[in-house]
Amino acid sequence: MSTQLSDAQLRFLEQPNYGVVTTLREDGSPHSTVVWVDVVDGVPSFNTAKGRVKPNNLDNDARVALLVVKEGDFYEWVSVDGRAETTTQGADEQIDKLSRKYDGKPWQSRDGEERISVRILPEHVTSYGV
């Protein structure tokens, strides 16, 4: 089962609002972290690096949740639950795009770090004020 985000929800995700992504550990308990949010091919996306907890969790269980809240107005938000697709293709370009979006400057790559782009294929979408 999949669902599509509305144009208004996609526009909201394209703004520099921070997200909280939740993945599941091997024992089934949730792991949540703050992420920069992107839209790739009409679905929410974020970027991480190999060796971190998020991609390791997603290798075991592709279920993922993302909550994005508007800066300064916690009554505007979009929540997406679905399944993750990961790839290294285009991940370096994506992290640079996100760094410019959120920090206003190019990404400073780290030696030996392999970036991963994560697309969320939405199964359930809710929002408020968007």
Secondary structure, DSSP 8 states (H G I E B T S, - for coil): ------HHHHHHHHSS--EEEEEE-TTS-EEEEEE--EEETTEEEEEEETTSHHHHHHHH--EEEEEEEETTEEEEEEEEEEEEEEESTTHHHHHHHHHHHHHSS-----TT--EEEEEEEEEEEEEE--
